[in-house]
Amino acid sequence: MAAKVLDGRYKLIKALGAGGFGRTFLAKDMRRPGNPTCVVKQLKPASTDPGFIREARRLFNTEAETLEKLGRHDQIPQLLAYFEEDQQFFLVQEYIEGHSLHSELKSEPKAPLGSSDLPTQPPDLPPLPQIPQDQPNSEKTPKRGKQIPEVQAIANLRDILQVLEFVHSEGVIHRDIKPDNLIRRRQDQKLVLIDFGAVKAMQDGAQLETAPDGQSRFTVTIGTPGYMASEQCAGRPNFTSDLYSVGMVMIKSLTGFEPTDLPTDPATGELIWRDQSKISNGLAMVLTRMVRYHYKQRYQSVKEVQQALNAFLIEPEVEPQAAIAAKTKASARTNSKTVAKSQTQSNAGVEWLIGGMLLIVIALAAFTLWGRNREPQQASNDGENLLQAMRELKNAKNAKTQPAPESPKPDLPETPKPLYKSLTPSPDNPFKEAGELQPNQPIFFTFPGRTGLRLQANLSAIQAKISVLDQNQQPVDANAKGVSSWSGDLAERVYQIELVAPVADAFQLNLTFEDTTQPTRTIEIR
């Protein structure tokens, strides 16, 4: 591209990235006060065929309208302008100062881009790169990146989900969620979702198909290997495809490995990743369901993922370091005062003891002098009596300082501790649990509910019974306490099944979940 200023106002400053048919630039808007920084995305269609250009223009305009609508969210860049110039298409978006999640997950993350990094003169722009040819596979050891703590991963997951919930509420599927497209904004450290696929949508339209009516149409496949679900690879993405990508971002964050470097089960197609990270079973269950191979076995909405996180995770509140330091200082001051008070009381006791001893010595001396004027035998007897009295006084004092022996405590029977297990309702996979119960030791099975979910519970045992409890630990109805079977709808947030027996008892519990809702229609923005 020879031009250094686009549309007569956007001065290109620095090339940020390049793909097979498109590039992204840092630019300055020369028509606005202060010449603020912005991002310009450029697409040069892969073909000059008139049919292809028409389809590219349609997709470009649709994507621009979508970005205009989504830019209302604080964590999605605003669309500033879009235009066509020399059969090339350009989007101008808000510049987000920060760094990508991809750079955070590197072993040595790079410093974020700042205003001081911008050159004063635009460099010579490199030519568009050619698509690399496929190379033979070679045996390489996968490179492991940074593994973040579980608490940070959960915070990232919640941050992404609340943005994605807004995107889906507008009927839009992002189709390319990956660490590169999540920017950690410098000013508030929130994750910003970028790149809604306008460039890739048009470049991947190079495969021309012919419809039955003879009109040209283009097959659009968007995504990044490893973060792209199976149905998306086939050109049929849905809302669960984005949930799959988010789950893969989390697995990359927790294991340090790219999804393409992790093995899969050849029989089921499921990703094998759990042994590469040390996280809680609750988070592992949520992520495993998010990245199921078949989309019907995943969570069907962002809301379901959020409910599962709330049901399965117990997240400790991390106390700020400043508050911990203040508490430590206050505790030290309290201990210092206690020690000083104790020492003062101890010194006072010593002073009383010394004073008492002096009085005794003076009395003894006076008595001795008086005794010299008496008969020797009488004086000797009085002295022995006084010494005996002092011995008895000393023994009594020692007896008072000795701690009283503790009385033996009776042995109390230990209360059996309840067991807790979590499960994920799945209409395709009934839940079965068999084992032996200890006397009066309950087992609680916790799982999320939702509108349209029906449960059929059946227990096989001699004396064991089940109770189906709501989120307030109360039976869901009059027939749900101390029974062997129960059936009903689960419309609330969290449920528990309590399983208990008065004596040791073998049991088998079968839970079947049914989805009574009608399938919803997915709208894909192209």
Secondary structure, 3 states (H helix, E strand, C coil): CCCCEECCCEEEEEEEEECCCEEEEEEEECCCCCCCEEEEEEECCCCCCHHHHHHHHHHHHHHHHHHHHHCCCCCCCCEEEEEEECCEEEEEEECCCEEEHHHHCCCCCCCCCCHHHCCCCCCCCCCCCCCCCCCCCCCCCCCCCCCCCHHHHHHHHHHHHHHHHHHHHCCCCCCCCCHHHEEEECCCCCEEECCCCHHHHHHHHHCEEECCCCCEEECCCCCCCCCCCHHHHCCCCCHHHHHHHHHHHHHHHHHCCCHHHCCECCCCCCECCHHHCCCCHHHHHHHHHHCCCCHHHCCCCHHHHHHHHHHHCCCCCCCCHHHHHHHHHHHHHHHHHHHHHHHHHHHHHHHHHHHHHHHHHHHHHHHHHHHHCCCHHHHHHHHHHHHHHHHHHHHHHHHHHCCCCCCCCCCCCCCCCCEEEECCCCCCCCEEEEEEECCCCCEEEEEECCCCEEEEEEEEECCCEEEEECCCCCECCCCCCCECEEEEEECCCEEEEEEECCCCEEEEEEEEEEECCCCCCCCCCC
